[in-house]
Amino acid sequence: MLRTMLQRGASVPGRRRVFTSTLMQPPLKAPRLAPTPLAFVFSSAWDPASAPIASHIQHFLSLGYTCLTVDIALPDASMNATSLMQYFDSEFNSALKESRVALSPVVFARASASLIAQTYISSHPGQSLVLISPPSCNDDAPLKGHLPDFNFEPLFPIALVATMSEMQVLKQRHRLANDPNVDLLEVQSVEDKGTATKICEWFDELGI
């Protein structure tokens, strides 16, 4: 059982709910209380494949990590790519502030939500970044119009997690996949428990 699970929704008068956040604390029987929280950003309405993997979250909780999930609603369907990312960035930042997590989190994102995470990390502090099966380029995401490449320097821990076939494409097209400062975690299936274990081993190397 989790010690606490707090679920919140934020909305603006005259608009539907903007995001739903769930803050999960590790169980009392966890071997330790990890100081660095994990934040999972996604938009299930924009890309259903961006939802975090529940078994991974349970694994991280069992090891003592506080986990925050943030599901951001899809705004006006006509919003262009840049405006959409600015909207997602603003709402994710609001969710983090509302959750009052103690430290800059490890930011997790899967599939198209990897663009949300990279937009956020471009202008906000983060302990590290974990991108699971990200689009090989921005134009592969469900966007209206072109989203320019990100230009943040990967001078903090970043991991790309992908299957062998996905990683081959990422190495050809994704700017982070060939950066020597970025760790590539190749897995058989991103949904396997072994993938969560591999990410935790990466955490151990970083002292997170």
Solvent accessible surface area in square Angstrom, and as a share of the most:
residue,aa,sasa,rsa
1,M,208,0.93
2,L,44,0.22
3,R,105,0.38
4,T,65,0.38
5,M,106,0.47
6,L,84,0.42
7,Q,125,0.55
8,R,88,0.32
9,G,39,0.38
10,A,25,0.19
11,S,74,0.48
12,V,62,0.36
13,P,132,0.83
14,G,89,0.86
15,R,124,0.45
16,R,157,0.57
17,R,137,0.50
18,V,4,0.02
19,F,5,0.02
20,T,31,0.18
21,S,2,0.02
22,T,18,0.10
23,L,14,0.07
24,M,13,0.06
25,Q,46,0.21
26,P,2,0.01
27,P,16,0.10
28,L,148,0.74
29,K,174,0.74
30,A,18,0.14
31,P,106,0.66
32,R,106,0.39
33,L,111,0.55
34,A,5,0.04
35,P,91,0.57
36,T,7,0.04
37,P,8,0.05
38,L,0,0.00
39,A,1,0.01
40,F,10,0.04
41,V,2,0.01
42,F,23,0.09
43,S,0,0.00
44,S,46,0.29
45,A,67,0.52
46,W,23,0.08
47,D,20,0.10
48,P,104,0.66
49,A,56,0.44
50,S,1,0.01
51,A,34,0.26
52,P,31,0.19
53,I,18,0.09
54,A,73,0.56
55,S,59,0.38
56,H,4,0.02
57,I,10,0.05
58,Q,97,0.43
59,H,30,0.13
60,F,0,0.00
61,L,1,0.01
62,S,52,0.33
63,L,58,0.29
64,G,0,0.00
65,Y,4,0.02
66,T,17,0.10
67,C,0,0.00
68,L,2,0.01
69,T,17,0.10
70,V,0,0.00
71,D,38,0.19
72,I,0,0.00
73,A,26,0.20
74,L,45,0.22
75,P,21,0.13
76,D,92,0.48
77,A,73,0.56
78,S,82,0.53
79,M,53,0.24
80,N,82,0.42
81,A,1,0.01
82,T,61,0.35
83,S,42,0.27
84,L,10,0.05
85,M,4,0.02
86,Q,112,0.50
87,Y,27,0.10
88,F,0,0.00
89,D,22,0.11
90,S,60,0.39
91,E,27,0.12
92,F,0,0.00
93,N,30,0.15
94,S,49,0.32
95,A,0,0.00
96,L,13,0.07
97,K,142,0.60
98,E,62,0.28
99,S,9,0.06
100,R,212,0.78
101,V,31,0.18
102,A,97,0.75
103,L,87,0.43
104,S,42,0.27
105,P,5,0.03
106,V,0,0.00
107,V,0,0.00
108,F,3,0.01
109,A,4,0.03
110,R,45,0.17
111,A,16,0.13
112,S,7,0.04
113,A,0,0.00
114,S,0,0.00
115,L,3,0.02
116,I,0,0.00
117,A,0,0.00
118,Q,4,0.02
119,T,22,0.13
120,Y,9,0.04
121,I,13,0.07
122,S,54,0.35
123,S,82,0.53
124,H,49,0.22
125,P,96,0.60
126,G,20,0.19
127,Q,70,0.31
128,S,0,0.00
129,L,0,0.00
130,V,0,0.00
131,L,0,0.00
132,I,9,0.05
133,S,22,0.14
134,P,10,0.06
135,P,20,0.13
136,S,12,0.08
137,C,32,0.19
138,N,12,0.06
139,D,88,0.46
140,D,77,0.40
141,A,10,0.07
142,P,72,0.45
143,L,32,0.16
144,K,116,0.49
145,G,60,0.58
146,H,118,0.53
147,L,10,0.05
148,P,78,0.49
149,D,106,0.55
150,F,27,0.11
151,N,132,0.68
152,F,19,0.08
153,E,115,0.51
154,P,5,0.03
155,L,142,0.71
156,F,48,0.20
157,P,43,0.27
158,I,0,0.00
159,A,0,0.00
160,L,0,0.00
161,V,0,0.00
162,A,0,0.00
163,T,29,0.17
164,M,119,0.53
165,S,73,0.47
166,E,64,0.29
167,M,1,0.01
168,Q,102,0.46
169,V,65,0.37
170,L,4,0.02
171,K,95,0.40
172,Q,146,0.65
173,R,125,0.46
174,H,15,0.07
175,R,95,0.35
176,L,1,0.00
177,A,6,0.04
178,N,102,0.52
179,D,36,0.18
180,P,130,0.82
181,N,83,0.43
182,V,11,0.06
183,D,61,0.32
184,L,61,0.30
185,L,20,0.10
186,E,68,0.30
187,V,16,0.09
188,Q,174,0.77
189,S,40,0.26
190,V,14,0.08
191,E,97,0.44
192,D,64,0.33
193,K,134,0.57
194,G,48,0.46
195,T,1,0.01
196,A,0,0.00
197,T,54,0.31
198,K,76,0.32
199,I,0,0.00
200,C,12,0.07
201,E,95,0.43
202,W,7,0.03
203,F,0,0.00
204,D,102,0.53
205,E,142,0.63
206,L,68,0.34
207,G,68,0.65
208,I,14,0.07
